Amino acid sequence: QVQLVESGGGVVQTGGSLRLSCTASGTNLTLITMGWYRQPPGKERTFVALISRRGTTDYRNSLKGRFTISRDSAKNTVDLQMNNLKPEDTAVYYCKNLYSGEWGQGTQVTVSS
């Protein structure tokens, strides 16, 4: 059974950066379209970014230019580089296997003002 695990969350000040990673046991993430989503406190989970098996990327419009999704084939991870973070980016961030629908357990990102 594939298990997705996110890491890299934490507390950062406004304007700071974080890099999240999603790794999986039991599958090669380079063969799967993967996505990142986030859920702020008390709000719904929403789309952040995706990367297709061919490497095509897509982003939530409001996050373009600050967030970058990528793969690390050697580490078998899908990463989310987040720059110029704002308090409204505070959320639990989840990765998702867009083929199977499987979610990771999430990693908390808190941006302090």
C-alpha positions as CSV (number, residue, x, y, z in Angstrom):
1,Q,0.0,0.0,0.0
2,V,1.3,3.4,-1.0
3,Q,1.8,5.8,1.9
4,L,2.4,9.5,1.3
5,V,4.3,11.4,3.9
6,E,4.8,15.2,3.9
7,S,7.6,17.0,5.7
8,G,9.2,20.4,5.9
9,G,6.4,22.4,7.6
10,G,7.1,24.7,10.5
11,V,6.8,28.3,11.8
12,V,8.3,31.1,9.7
13,Q,8.0,34.9,9.7
14,T,6.3,36.9,7.0
15,G,8.5,37.0,4.0
16,G,10.3,33.8,4.8
17,S,10.5,30.6,2.8
18,L,9.8,26.9,3.4
19,R,10.3,23.8,1.3
20,L,7.8,21.0,1.7
21,S,8.5,17.5,0.5
22,C,6.2,14.6,-0.2
23,T,7.6,11.1,-0.4
24,A,6.1,7.7,-0.8
25,S,6.9,4.2,-0.1
26,G,5.9,1.6,-2.6
27,T,5.6,3.7,-5.7
28,N,7.6,5.9,-8.1
29,L,6.3,9.4,-7.8
30,T,7.8,10.3,-11.2
31,L,5.1,8.2,-12.8
32,I,2.2,9.9,-11.1
33,T,0.5,13.3,-11.4
34,M,0.9,14.7,-7.9
35,G,-0.7,17.7,-6.2
36,W,-0.4,19.9,-3.2
37,Y,-3.4,21.2,-1.4
38,R,-3.8,23.3,1.8
39,Q,-6.5,23.7,4.5
40,P,-6.4,26.9,6.5
41,P,-7.9,26.8,10.0
42,G,-11.7,26.5,9.8
43,K,-11.7,26.6,6.0
44,E,-12.0,24.1,3.2
45,R,-9.1,22.3,1.6
46,T,-8.1,24.0,-1.7
47,F,-5.8,23.3,-4.6
48,V,-2.3,24.7,-4.5
49,A,-0.3,23.2,-7.4
50,L,0.2,20.0,-9.4
51,I,2.9,18.4,-11.5
52,S,2.0,15.9,-14.2
53,R,3.9,12.8,-14.9
54,R,5.3,14.7,-17.9
55,G,6.5,17.5,-15.7
56,T,3.8,20.0,-16.7
57,T,2.9,22.2,-13.7
58,D,-0.2,24.2,-12.7
59,Y,-0.9,26.6,-9.9
60,R,-3.6,28.3,-8.0
61,N,-3.6,31.7,-9.7
62,S,-3.1,33.6,-6.5
63,L,0.0,31.6,-5.7
64,K,1.8,31.9,-9.0
65,G,5.2,33.5,-8.7
66,R,5.6,32.6,-5.0
67,F,5.2,28.8,-5.0
68,T,7.0,26.3,-7.2
69,I,6.3,22.6,-7.5
70,S,9.0,20.2,-8.6
71,R,10.2,16.6,-8.5
72,D,13.4,15.1,-7.1
73,S,13.7,11.8,-8.9
74,A,16.7,10.7,-7.0
75,K,14.9,11.2,-3.7
76,N,11.5,10.1,-5.1
77,T,9.9,13.3,-3.7
78,V,7.5,16.0,-5.0
79,D,8.5,19.3,-3.4
80,L,6.8,22.6,-2.9
81,Q,9.0,25.6,-2.6
82,M,7.2,28.5,-0.9
83,N,8.7,32.0,-1.0
84,N,7.6,35.3,0.4
85,L,5.2,33.6,2.8
86,K,2.3,35.6,4.2
87,P,0.1,35.0,7.2
88,E,-2.7,33.9,5.0
89,D,-0.5,31.0,3.8
90,T,-0.9,29.5,7.2
91,A,-2.5,26.0,6.7
92,V,-2.0,22.3,6.9
93,Y,-0.5,21.3,3.6
94,Y,-1.3,18.0,2.0
95,C,0.1,16.1,-1.0
96,K,-2.2,14.0,-3.1
97,N,-1.8,11.2,-5.6
98,L,-4.1,12.5,-8.3
99,Y,-4.3,9.1,-9.9
100,S,-5.4,7.1,-6.8
101,G,-6.9,9.9,-4.7
102,E,-4.7,9.0,-1.8
103,W,-3.8,11.9,0.6
104,G,-0.9,12.3,2.9
105,Q,-1.3,13.1,6.6
106,G,-0.4,16.8,6.1
107,T,2.2,19.1,7.5
108,Q,1.5,22.4,9.4
109,V,2.8,25.7,8.0
110,T,2.4,28.7,10.2
111,V,3.4,32.2,9.0
112,S,3.7,34.7,11.8
113,S,3.2,38.4,11.2
